[in-house]
Amino acid sequence: MTQLKTLIKIELEKIIRKKTTFWIAFIILAIQIAAAFFEHSERMASDDLGTGFQVAVFSLKICLQLLALILLVLSSMTLSEEIATGTAKLILVRGVKRRDFILGKFIALVYVSTVLVVFYHLVGILLGHFLGGLVAIREGEFLLFSAADLFKGFFGGMFLTLCAVVALVALGCFVSILIKGSGGAVGTGLVIYFFMQILSQMDLFQKYLFTNYLFLPIDNMAKLSEGIYVDWARYFWWTVGVSSASALAFLLLSILLFNKRDVWH
Amino acid sequence: MLRLSSLPLSLVVFFYCLLCLPLLSNANKDFFTVYDLKVEGDYIDCVIDDLNGDGLNDGLFFHSVRNAGKVTRFFSVFYQDKQGVNQQADYRFEIAPQAVVYDVADVDPGPGKEILFFEDKGLFYYKMVDGGYDATPVLLFETPSIFKLPDQVFLERLDFARDLNRDGVEEIMIPQFHQYVIYSKQSAGTYAISATLDCPVQNSIKSLMGVSRTLISTFLTPNTIIFDYNRDQRNDIVTVHDNYLKIFFQNNAGEFSNTDAAVVHFDFDLTQAYSSISGPGQLHERDRLKDKIGITSLTDLNNDGLLDMIIEKFSMKDGALNPKKQFQIYFGRQNLENPHQGGIFNNVPDHIIINRGLQIYSKIGDLNNDGKMDIYIPIIEIGVLNFISMLVTGDIEVTVLWYVMDDSGRYRIKPDFELGVTFELDTKGRKFPVSNIDGDYNGDGRKDFLRSQNGKLMIHYAPDDGVPKETADVEFEIEIPDNGLMVSPGMVNADSKSDVIMIFVPTVGTEEKGKVKILVTS
């Protein structure tokens, strides 16, 4: 357990030390802010000011789509890079279990993903507050949803997004073991991701793919912010269930594959 | 040994199951008796009513026939006897070229019902003589009306003859340019004016960019509902205007007047012609992109005797590809200041339903037979791949949302049931699926859901537990019109079950003339 903690700590330090991580986070933040101002100006131009929730959701949706790609790239590179450069050998030679090695990387990536997802949600809320105000949604004098309902939906949606993001990171880790070389792993990861996104559009498969639940919470939040009722309970168990099952499956496969992989030659 | 014998046994069981599959489906070839009626024409309309007074409903079909560039309008009459309906019309006759709108009512002391129609001069009728209509029009009375010029190819039906005071005799309501005039039958059998009600007709004039035409001028009569508005057991006349309802109350003598009227204002303006007319860019549509507001329903939804209202608000604020529709429900409330004047509405809706997806053809009906009206909204959720799949397969996945009114007379914020059904749609968009909840096909007193899929009419009976089923109770294979709106329930034979009338009008892709099928529940 102590070994795993140490590995997580080392992995986190590695990620933090990389300047590119911060740069990417900063660029996504800039895009999110620009998207929020764009949405606000569009609504002002059409005399449909709406509420700040609509601004928050619009900016966040763009930001999450970018973030998902970045997290997939990061996680796809994480092991393949270490195997290619030989640093994996140095760690494993010290008696670190292969399982712990993967788990350490995975948990560190989940940790970073969680921080980023929560951070961008909070930024979205802040942008919404300043560009429209986080107020209740009304049709004339009829109250469609109170601000409290919208906040609940927003943060509930954030939790569900996190579940699907964990599965995405697990997919990245799996691909990074499956494919040798970081370039190939990233490419394969992206192809699998887009293929799963296409399948997620099909009625036959969409229920069983975590990619369907990646942006479903934010889409639902967009509906809620337009006054459309969302039955969160209907999506909750499927999101949590499919995401957890996918994450677990990818992790187990990763461990199995890595146990068989010859990293010494 | 056992293993060897299990293979042929499995095959036998497999093929037996395969052969039994058709038996296991709900297909029921004998559910309807089909009558193919020959009604030739480009435009067809029908009235099912007991025309000759023999107690059996007959069919009166309007149809217009184009011959060598000339359009002639006809009425064809199909009488029903104990054997059913003939394939050929019993007879047909040419309609007076000046006829503008028609209705069927009993205004003459002779047998059966008369076909009334307006001409420029006044109201005429075709009289039944020796069991058939005489093609010579008879003048009922001269009167001015808004009906001046006939449509060249169609004859619209307007329900202008109605029994307003429940005395068994129909009154005639005539829209004039600034008023409604009501004619009542006198003891001598003649008709005379019994009321002149202030009720303006509107005109909508639109200019055209085309060379062949310059203007479209449309007269808009207010919708007129006959309803006991003040719960005094007498029918009142409710007319719907742009931003108010005007109610003409019936007095003790069974008469109407301007002094006995009330106005109920809305807090919004109804769009003049709610359904958008989008042509190939030829028409100046001044308000095409504006929000449109129309009334979906004006009836007693919660069975409290007061008129309730469902407003439909259509918006394209977020772009033409992302239209939004919402339903605002206003329950009528007793006017406490003037209790004898019936109900009024709050400025704020009592309930708003906003739904996902593209919403089509919503209706209200009593799903669970509790006397309260439930709302039925079919929606299509459009995603990129759904759209591609729709184009490739020609099938469209529609989710029907049911909002059921609860015991307290309210709707829930979320739909009570969602029913996923597949409808056929051709790639050229010339098909419209059958979907209605107006008929009772098993005679249990409850409305059933009729739809079409894969060349079959599917009936879902109103469920005993109130929960709609995805599996149809009846599947009946038959040719279905491309325009599903031309499939409607009607009471053709004398039993308590609804029958189905299907009108096939020629489309761009079909050369054949129109025809009619009547499906009588066996």
Contacts between the chains, C-beta under 8 A, distances in Angstrom:
chain1	res1	chain2	res2	distance
A	46	B	317	6.2
A	48	B	317	5.3
A	139	B	326	7.1
A	139	B	328	7.5
A	139	B	349	7.5
A	139	B	352	5.5
A	140	B	267	7.6
A	140	B	347	7.9
A	140	B	348	6.4
A	140	B	349	7.6
A	141	B	347	7.0
A	141	B	348	4.4
A	142	B	328	7.7
A	142	B	348	5.1
A	142	B	349	5.3
A	142	B	352	5.5
A	144	B	352	6.3
A	144	B	354	7.2
A	198	B	385	6.8
A	201	B	383	5.2
A	201	B	384	6.3
A	201	B	385	3.5
A	201	B	386	7.0
A	202	B	385	5.8
A	202	B	389	7.5
A	203	B	386	7.8
A	203	B	397	6.8
A	223	B	356	6.0
A	226	B	324	7.3
A	226	B	354	7.1
A	227	B	326	7.4
A	227	B	352	7.3
A	227	B	354	4.5
A	228	B	354	4.8
A	228	B	355	6.4
A	228	B	356	5.5
A	229	B	354	7.3
A	229	B	413	5.2
A	229	B	414	5.0
A	231	B	414	5.5
